[in-house]
Amino acid sequence: PMPTEADTCRTYVVKKLYRADWNDDQIRELVSFTDGRILVAGQRTARKKQKRADYILRYRHDFPIAVVEAKVEFRHAADGLPQAKAYAEILGLKFAYATNGREIIEFDFLTGETSEITDFPSPEILFGRLYGGTLSKQNEKTLLSPARSSKPLRYYQDIAINRAVETILKGDKRLLLTLATGTGKTKIAAQIAYKLWQSRWTRKGTGTRRPKILFVSDRNFLVDDP
């Protein structure tokens, strides 16, 4: 039988990720991260295909860091790079990889460079490249503090929470998040507050007590639920 992308994943990709110190909790396979665009034609509607990444790599449970696209072994690894880059941009990730199992092509959005590599970088190497040692231990703890949600967060909620916390840790005192109705603004606000509270963040960065956070809303149930 003809080899498939699933064969590439099973035979090569997962093994190489294991060798680079990625574990099963960090490797998410065949991740559908959009429901598909709704098309309207008169009285009829249809939904386009979901966007599905072959692998999303997570440094921590709710901190995605890279996307990997796999192609069949007889195709060039670079054939999957445009899709990997497109998915990385949607997901707000800085590292995109395409592979046919034997070759690995990396695109680094931080430098704009494309390179062929022999092995995947480890989680620690990617996190180090992402922040370049600019995070203190306390700020790293705050950023990576796990969210507390009964349901998995949507990809854009992950992006909003992590970017907001990053900006706060840089010392910015005013942030504006703009999201459409129904995208979970209350959940996002609650998760940001929880991360700061759980990690004992303070504006001075040396807190030993949990901070007090004012959570303001125009409806009671939006306060009670979080």
Disulfide bonds with the S-S distance in Angstrom:
none
